[in-house]
């Protein structure tokens, strides 16, 4: 009897331990039991930021959908730099790192990761007018900056340990590549390495900067999970979630929503906009804010429309007779009660009222933000022609409720093969697409121009939160 118990005891203890572990569950169980998905990310225009309506950003939109799908709340925190981001993951304080991170061999060895959900290309950026290098070898001796802890720093380290032992660069502590762009734009650095999506989104703020060359081939973007955790089921759930978004078209829709506005941006146009933003907008900002508040609009959107129409020139006049800040036709001005189209207040009010009327009369099943882009297209081309483009979209298997689908068909209204099959005939559809995409581009820049005052403050340094009598004291002595 005792001999039986003695031999069976190890098995019994092992079984109890396994039972206890089973009750504790894996990482997915812990997320569900906690009722909270903890995500670590970066504060940047391509990932997560605050605007006047609250949290926004591509990574925020994705992880919010994941949390909703899991039936838990999203707890999203930001890291002040990339090493801190991965340190948070190492300490298992987050369930997931979702921050526009590329898949590298070093990271792959240290962390489990999701399926790729996007692709990007590392680029080297320089200031137009300066010498343009064509390769890293050609950039020898130039001041090159990268984000500390980034995949780009990892790539440069591999090169220095291999074929380019003399390679030199400076690593900048930060989480947002905007800091790198600032250094190059100001002349404090000559070159910066950042990802293609980040440069596209922020180039409007730095029209003097251009791509010198691509540093590496296109790379996968993934989410990372903590090391040493039993995260297999959570990773499988995430992969299934991302595949579902991909197959449903929702992922492409999100990409278009957050990055689609940059496709039509030109460097010359961005130069002009940056100059007018600095010189002209301050004269009309308060007036635009006032009218936007009256009509419950985002003032950045109204300002973007006014810029597209007249470059914020209240006396603007076109050869076709449209006039004023919002370039109203005489019939539209009369319909909106505008007596003097050259009065900026009257013009802004007339344009805002006209856009609101168009937006209100669109079909109820078109939701924002697409509803706003449709209203802008109708502002430019008319509701009838917009409806024709929606008819073409539906005929061709697209979704007539999505701007990304309808904008592909609007240019078809210039081809007889298509415009002869719809009710209202020919229209300058390509012009309407350019009009809307330009406004979206200006709108995004205006929002980002205001973003610094809306962002969460960086973590306090010890000297900022310690009592005055303890400042300067070693933390280990406290």
PLY file of the C-alpha trace (Angstrom):
ply
format ascii 1.0
element vertex 478
property float x
property float y
property float z
element edge 477
property int vertex1
property int vertex2
end_header
0.00 0.00 0.00
2.70 2.46 1.03
4.84 1.28 -1.87
1.94 2.06 -4.23
1.44 5.55 -2.78
5.18 6.21 -2.96
5.34 5.31 -6.65
2.07 7.07 -7.49
2.84 10.33 -5.64
4.94 11.96 -8.39
2.20 11.26 -10.94
-0.47 12.65 -8.61
1.54 15.83 -7.96
2.19 16.25 -11.68
-1.51 15.87 -12.39
-2.38 18.51 -9.76
0.12 20.93 -11.26
-1.26 20.37 -14.73
-4.78 20.93 -13.42
-3.73 24.16 -11.75
-2.09 25.34 -14.97
-5.16 24.41 -16.92
-7.32 26.43 -14.56
-4.99 29.42 -15.01
-5.35 29.11 -18.77
-3.26 30.47 -21.61
-2.91 34.06 -22.75
-6.23 34.11 -24.59
-7.98 32.90 -21.45
-6.29 35.62 -19.41
-7.44 38.30 -21.87
-11.00 37.01 -21.71
-10.97 36.62 -17.90
-9.53 40.12 -17.51
-12.08 41.52 -19.94
-9.35 43.68 -21.40
-6.93 43.53 -24.35
-3.74 45.38 -23.45
-1.98 46.81 -26.51
1.30 48.71 -26.67
1.73 51.05 -29.66
3.32 54.30 -30.82
1.91 57.81 -31.00
2.25 58.59 -34.72
0.08 59.50 -37.72
0.23 55.95 -39.08
-0.59 54.17 -35.81
-2.46 55.98 -33.04
-3.19 59.58 -32.12
-5.88 61.84 -30.69
-7.89 64.27 -32.75
-10.74 66.45 -31.57
-13.17 63.51 -31.63
-10.95 61.15 -29.64
-8.53 58.31 -30.47
-7.76 57.66 -34.13
-5.22 55.87 -36.33
-4.82 52.74 -38.44
-3.50 50.51 -35.63
-6.11 51.87 -33.23
-8.90 51.04 -35.68
-7.59 47.48 -36.14
-7.03 46.68 -32.47
-10.37 48.21 -31.50
-12.07 45.82 -33.91
-10.08 42.92 -32.48
-11.14 43.83 -28.92
-14.77 44.12 -30.02
-14.55 40.74 -31.73
-13.14 39.23 -28.50
-15.87 40.94 -26.47
-13.39 42.83 -24.26
-12.42 46.46 -23.80
-9.29 47.88 -25.41
-6.57 49.29 -23.17
-4.06 50.99 -25.41
-0.82 52.53 -24.15
1.99 54.28 -25.98
5.74 53.84 -25.68
8.01 56.86 -25.91
10.49 54.91 -28.07
10.86 51.49 -29.72
13.15 49.92 -27.09
10.56 50.81 -24.41
7.84 49.27 -26.58
9.59 45.91 -26.76
10.61 46.17 -23.10
6.91 46.46 -22.20
6.30 43.33 -24.24
9.22 41.53 -22.57
7.77 42.35 -19.13
4.41 40.92 -20.29
2.61 44.14 -19.45
0.93 44.02 -22.86
-0.83 41.25 -24.74
0.11 42.65 -28.11
2.43 45.17 -29.80
0.61 46.84 -32.71
2.70 49.75 -33.91
3.49 49.49 -37.62
6.32 47.05 -36.90
8.12 45.13 -39.62
9.10 41.47 -39.42
12.85 41.03 -38.91
14.94 37.92 -38.23
15.98 39.13 -34.78
12.43 39.95 -33.72
11.16 36.67 -35.17
13.57 34.73 -32.96
12.48 36.63 -29.84
8.71 36.96 -30.28
5.74 35.13 -31.70
3.96 37.21 -34.34
0.80 37.46 -36.40
0.35 36.92 -40.10
1.39 39.98 -42.18
-1.43 42.51 -42.52
0.37 45.12 -44.64
3.62 45.73 -46.52
5.97 48.71 -46.66
9.35 49.71 -48.02
12.21 51.28 -46.00
13.31 54.50 -47.70
16.16 56.99 -47.33
14.92 60.59 -47.44
16.88 63.75 -48.25
16.17 67.46 -48.74
15.60 68.56 -52.33
18.41 70.80 -53.54
21.04 68.94 -51.52
23.17 66.18 -53.01
21.09 63.08 -53.65
22.85 59.80 -52.85
21.80 56.72 -54.85
22.92 54.09 -52.33
24.41 53.69 -48.86
27.87 53.54 -50.43
27.12 56.84 -52.14
25.96 58.29 -48.79
29.32 57.72 -47.09
30.25 60.72 -44.96
26.70 62.11 -44.87
24.76 62.53 -41.60
22.26 59.66 -41.45
19.62 59.33 -38.70
17.31 56.44 -37.77
15.00 55.67 -34.86
16.73 53.80 -32.05
15.56 50.19 -31.80
14.01 50.24 -35.26
14.31 47.55 -37.91
16.35 50.07 -39.88
18.93 50.35 -37.09
19.05 46.55 -36.98
19.64 46.41 -40.75
22.43 49.00 -40.62
24.09 47.09 -37.77
24.14 43.93 -39.88
25.74 45.84 -42.75
28.39 47.34 -40.48
29.23 43.89 -39.10
29.51 42.55 -42.64
30.20 44.29 -45.92
30.25 47.95 -44.72
32.45 48.16 -41.55
32.82 51.93 -41.90
29.09 52.66 -41.96
28.10 55.44 -39.50
24.69 56.69 -38.40
22.98 58.33 -35.43
20.10 56.69 -33.54
17.39 59.04 -32.31
15.38 58.14 -29.23
11.74 58.48 -30.17
8.68 56.62 -31.40
7.65 58.81 -34.34
9.60 59.27 -37.57
8.42 62.90 -37.65
11.42 63.64 -35.41
13.71 62.34 -38.16
11.97 64.42 -40.81
12.34 67.52 -38.64
16.10 66.96 -38.43
16.50 66.63 -42.19
14.12 69.50 -42.95
16.03 71.83 -40.61
19.41 70.79 -41.99
20.59 69.19 -38.73
20.85 65.87 -40.58
21.25 65.09 -44.27
19.48 61.74 -44.54
16.82 59.81 -42.60
15.56 56.24 -42.86
11.83 55.62 -42.42
9.09 53.44 -43.83
7.24 54.35 -47.02
3.81 54.61 -45.38
5.09 57.05 -42.75
6.77 59.27 -45.33
3.71 59.34 -47.58
1.45 60.43 -44.74
3.82 63.11 -43.41
5.37 64.42 -46.63
2.69 67.09 -46.87
4.19 68.73 -43.78
7.69 68.54 -45.28
7.34 69.33 -49.01
11.10 69.94 -49.35
11.89 66.30 -48.59
12.13 63.57 -51.24
13.04 59.89 -51.45
16.73 59.41 -52.31
16.60 55.61 -52.66
14.97 52.51 -51.19
17.06 50.94 -48.44
15.60 47.43 -48.59
12.97 45.43 -50.44
9.31 45.55 -49.39
8.76 44.11 -45.90
5.90 42.51 -43.98
4.16 44.38 -41.18
3.06 42.20 -38.23
1.84 42.32 -34.64
4.09 40.86 -31.93
3.09 38.88 -28.83
5.01 38.59 -25.52
7.84 36.04 -25.27
7.59 32.98 -23.08
3.80 33.04 -22.98
1.46 30.33 -24.15
0.05 32.58 -26.86
-0.68 29.99 -29.53
-4.47 30.28 -29.32
-4.38 34.09 -29.15
-2.10 34.22 -32.20
-4.36 31.81 -34.08
-7.36 33.95 -33.15
-5.55 37.10 -34.35
-4.55 35.44 -37.61
-8.14 34.36 -38.23
-9.31 37.89 -37.41
-6.84 39.50 -39.84
-7.67 37.00 -42.59
-11.34 37.78 -42.10
-10.69 41.51 -42.53
-8.62 40.79 -45.62
-11.22 38.53 -47.25
-14.14 40.85 -46.45
-12.38 43.89 -47.91
-12.52 45.68 -44.56
-8.72 45.82 -44.33
-8.46 47.52 -47.73
-11.21 49.92 -46.70
-9.29 50.88 -43.56
-6.09 51.42 -45.54
-7.97 53.68 -47.93
-9.57 55.58 -45.05
-6.28 56.34 -43.33
-3.85 56.51 -46.24
-5.93 56.99 -49.40
-5.71 60.78 -49.32
-1.97 60.81 -50.05
-2.20 59.25 -53.52
-2.97 62.52 -55.34
-0.57 64.73 -53.37
2.17 66.45 -55.36
5.34 67.98 -53.99
4.73 71.33 -55.72
1.15 71.43 -54.43
2.39 70.59 -50.93
4.96 73.41 -51.15
2.23 75.90 -52.03
-0.06 74.60 -49.33
2.68 74.77 -46.68
3.37 78.41 -47.63
-0.31 79.37 -47.56
-0.79 77.48 -44.29
1.88 79.67 -42.76
1.02 83.00 -44.40
-2.71 83.05 -45.22
-4.64 80.70 -42.95
-3.96 82.72 -39.75
-5.95 85.61 -41.29
-9.09 83.45 -41.65
-8.73 80.69 -39.07
-11.06 82.29 -36.50
-13.68 83.01 -39.18
-13.53 79.43 -40.46
-13.79 78.07 -36.91
-16.82 80.30 -36.28
-18.70 79.12 -39.39
-17.75 75.48 -38.76
-19.18 75.73 -35.24
-22.38 77.28 -36.60
-22.88 74.36 -39.00
-21.49 71.64 -36.68
-18.59 70.84 -38.98
-14.95 70.04 -38.34
-13.21 73.34 -39.02
-10.24 71.51 -40.56
-12.56 70.11 -43.24
-14.13 73.51 -43.99
-10.65 75.04 -44.19
-9.50 72.28 -46.55
-12.50 72.88 -48.84
-11.88 76.64 -48.84
-8.24 76.06 -49.72
-9.10 73.71 -52.58
-11.63 76.22 -53.90
-9.70 79.49 -53.62
-6.41 78.99 -51.73
-8.09 81.05 -48.96
-8.50 84.03 -51.28
-11.85 85.76 -50.60
-11.57 87.75 -53.85
-10.92 84.76 -56.10
-12.77 84.73 -59.44
-12.72 82.06 -62.16
-13.25 82.53 -65.92
-16.59 80.69 -65.53
-17.92 83.25 -63.06
-17.64 81.42 -59.73
-16.33 83.74 -57.03
-15.21 84.09 -53.44
-13.59 82.01 -50.73
-15.85 79.01 -51.51
-16.11 79.78 -55.26
-19.90 79.78 -55.37
-21.84 80.01 -58.63
-24.40 82.82 -58.79
-27.40 80.40 -58.70
-25.94 78.54 -55.70
-25.24 81.81 -53.89
-28.85 82.93 -54.45
-30.17 79.54 -53.29
-28.05 79.77 -50.11
-29.00 83.40 -49.41
-25.53 84.80 -50.11
-25.78 88.42 -51.25
-22.07 89.19 -51.57
-19.92 86.26 -52.72
-16.72 88.23 -52.07
-17.54 88.60 -48.37
-15.56 85.74 -46.73
-18.09 85.22 -43.93
-21.03 85.03 -46.35
-19.11 82.78 -48.72
-18.06 80.36 -45.97
-21.60 80.19 -44.63
-23.02 79.62 -48.12
-20.52 76.86 -48.88
-21.02 75.15 -45.51
-24.80 75.31 -45.87
-24.66 73.95 -49.42
-22.43 71.01 -48.41
-24.65 70.18 -45.43
-27.71 70.20 -47.70
-26.02 67.82 -50.15
-24.87 65.51 -47.39
-28.33 65.40 -45.84
-29.93 64.43 -49.19
-27.63 61.48 -49.86
-29.09 57.97 -49.33
-29.39 57.09 -45.65
-27.36 53.88 -45.99
-24.12 55.72 -46.87
-22.11 56.13 -43.68
-19.25 58.42 -42.74
-16.51 58.98 -43.63
-17.65 57.89 -47.12
-20.75 60.07 -46.80
-18.56 63.16 -46.46
-16.41 62.23 -49.49
-19.58 61.61 -51.55
-20.95 65.00 -50.51
-17.71 66.67 -51.59
-17.84 64.89 -54.96
-21.45 66.05 -55.42
-20.38 69.58 -54.38
-17.98 69.49 -57.32
-19.80 67.48 -59.98
-23.45 67.44 -58.89
-25.56 64.79 -57.16
-26.91 63.46 -60.47
-23.50 62.60 -61.88
-22.42 61.12 -58.53
-25.49 58.87 -58.66
-24.54 57.80 -62.20
-21.10 56.79 -60.94
-22.74 54.80 -58.15
-24.89 53.02 -60.74
-21.76 52.11 -62.74
-20.11 50.90 -59.54
-22.98 48.58 -58.73
-23.13 47.26 -62.32
-19.44 46.39 -62.18
-19.67 44.54 -58.87
-18.35 47.31 -56.65
-19.95 48.75 -53.53
-21.83 52.00 -54.30
-21.63 52.93 -50.60
-17.81 53.11 -50.56
-15.89 56.11 -51.86
-12.90 53.86 -52.70
-15.10 51.94 -55.15
-17.05 54.86 -56.60
-13.96 57.00 -57.18
-12.69 54.33 -59.58
-15.83 54.72 -61.73
-16.20 58.50 -61.72
-13.57 58.92 -64.50
-15.63 56.51 -66.65
-18.19 59.33 -66.99
-15.73 60.89 -69.46
-15.85 57.83 -71.78
-18.75 57.40 -74.20
-18.70 53.63 -73.63
-19.94 54.33 -70.11
-21.61 57.76 -69.97
-24.03 56.83 -72.76
-25.43 54.08 -70.51
-26.34 56.35 -67.57
-29.04 58.93 -67.07
-27.09 62.21 -67.04
-24.35 61.48 -69.57
-20.89 63.00 -69.75
-19.19 64.53 -66.70
-15.62 65.46 -65.74
-15.37 62.60 -63.28
-11.58 62.59 -62.95
-11.72 66.22 -61.87
-14.19 65.30 -59.11
-11.90 62.52 -57.86
-8.91 64.88 -57.79
-11.04 67.48 -56.00
-12.06 65.10 -53.21
-8.64 63.51 -52.79
-6.94 66.91 -52.62
-9.36 68.02 -49.90
-8.72 64.81 -47.97
-4.99 65.45 -48.24
-5.27 69.07 -47.03
-7.70 67.99 -44.32
-5.20 65.44 -42.98
-2.37 67.98 -42.96
-4.50 70.56 -41.16
-5.43 67.99 -38.53
-1.79 67.03 -38.02
-0.78 70.66 -37.84
-2.97 70.90 -34.73
-2.15 67.46 -33.28
0.72 68.34 -30.86
-1.61 70.14 -28.47
-3.96 67.13 -28.44
-1.43 64.36 -27.76
-0.90 62.66 -24.40
2.09 64.07 -22.52
5.28 61.94 -22.54
6.18 60.08 -19.34
7.49 62.38 -16.61
11.17 62.31 -15.80
12.10 61.71 -12.14
13.07 65.36 -11.72
9.55 66.37 -12.71
7.54 64.27 -10.30
9.83 63.97 -7.25
9.38 66.41 -4.36
11.81 69.32 -4.63
13.90 68.13 -1.66
14.52 64.76 -3.38
15.43 66.08 -6.82
18.99 65.21 -7.74
18.94 62.23 -5.38
19.81 58.82 -6.83
16.71 56.69 -7.31
18.49 53.77 -5.69
18.84 55.81 -2.51
15.09 56.51 -2.23
0 1
1 2
2 3
3 4
4 5
5 6
6 7
7 8
8 9
9 10
10 11
11 12
12 13
13 14
14 15
15 16
16 17
17 18
18 19
19 20
20 21
21 22
22 23
23 24
24 25
25 26
26 27
27 28
28 29
29 30
30 31
31 32
32 33
33 34
34 35
35 36
36 37
37 38
38 39
39 40
40 41
41 42
42 43
43 44
44 45
45 46
46 47
47 48
48 49
49 50
50 51
51 52
52 53
53 54
54 55
55 56
56 57
57 58
58 59
59 60
60 61
61 62
62 63
63 64
64 65
65 66
66 67
67 68
68 69
69 70
70 71
71 72
72 73
73 74
74 75
75 76
76 77
77 78
78 79
79 80
80 81
81 82
82 83
83 84
84 85
85 86
86 87
87 88
88 89
89 90
90 91
91 92
92 93
93 94
94 95
95 96
96 97
97 98
98 99
99 100
100 101
101 102
102 103
103 104
104 105
105 106
106 107
107 108
108 109
109 110
110 111
111 112
112 113
113 114
114 115
115 116
116 117
117 118
118 119
119 120
120 121
121 122
122 123
123 124
124 125
125 126
126 127
127 128
128 129
129 130
130 131
131 132
132 133
133 134
134 135
135 136
136 137
137 138
138 139
139 140
140 141
141 142
142 143
143 144
144 145
145 146
146 147
147 148
148 149
149 150
150 151
151 152
152 153
153 154
154 155
155 156
156 157
157 158
158 159
159 160
160 161
161 162
162 163
163 164
164 165
165 166
166 167
167 168
168 169
169 170
170 171
171 172
172 173
173 174
174 175
175 176
176 177
177 178
178 179
179 180
180 181
181 182
182 183
183 184
184 185
185 186
186 187
187 188
188 189
189 190
190 191
191 192
192 193
193 194
194 195
195 196
196 197
197 198
198 199
199 200
200 201
201 202
202 203
203 204
204 205
205 206
206 207
207 208
208 209
209 210
210 211
211 212
212 213
213 214
214 215
215 216
216 217
217 218
218 219
219 220
220 221
221 222
222 223
223 224
224 225
225 226
226 227
227 228
228 229
229 230
230 231
231 232
232 233
233 234
234 235
235 236
236 237
237 238
238 239
239 240
240 241
241 242
242 243
243 244
244 245
245 246
246 247
247 248
248 249
249 250
250 251
251 252
252 253
253 254
254 255
255 256
256 257
257 258
258 259
259 260
260 261
261 262
262 263
263 264
264 265
265 266
266 267
267 268
268 269
269 270
270 271
271 272
272 273
273 274
274 275
275 276
276 277
277 278
278 279
279 280
280 281
281 282
282 283
283 284
284 285
285 286
286 287
287 288
288 289
289 290
290 291
291 292
292 293
293 294
294 295
295 296
296 297
297 298
298 299
299 300
300 301
301 302
302 303
303 304
304 305
305 306
306 307
307 308
308 309
309 310
310 311
311 312
312 313
313 314
314 315
315 316
316 317
317 318
318 319
319 320
320 321
321 322
322 323
323 324
324 325
325 326
326 327
327 328
328 329
329 330
330 331
331 332
332 333
333 334
334 335
335 336
336 337
337 338
338 339
339 340
340 341
341 342
342 343
343 344
344 345
345 346
346 347
347 348
348 349
349 350
350 351
351 352
352 353
353 354
354 355
355 356
356 357
357 358
358 359
359 360
360 361
361 362
362 363
363 364
364 365
365 366
366 367
367 368
368 369
369 370
370 371
371 372
372 373
373 374
374 375
375 376
376 377
377 378
378 379
379 380
380 381
381 382
382 383
383 384
384 385
385 386
386 387
387 388
388 389
389 390
390 391
391 392
392 393
393 394
394 395
395 396
396 397
397 398
398 399
399 400
400 401
401 402
402 403
403 404
404 405
405 406
406 407
407 408
408 409
409 410
410 411
411 412
412 413
413 414
414 415
415 416
416 417
417 418
418 419
419 420
420 421
421 422
422 423
423 424
424 425
425 426
426 427
427 428
428 429
429 430
430 431
431 432
432 433
433 434
434 435
435 436
436 437
437 438
438 439
439 440
440 441
441 442
442 443
443 444
444 445
445 446
446 447
447 448
448 449
449 450
450 451
451 452
452 453
453 454
454 455
455 456
456 457
457 458
458 459
459 460
460 461
461 462
462 463
463 464
464 465
465 466
466 467
467 468
468 469
469 470
470 471
471 472
472 473
473 474
474 475
475 476
476 477
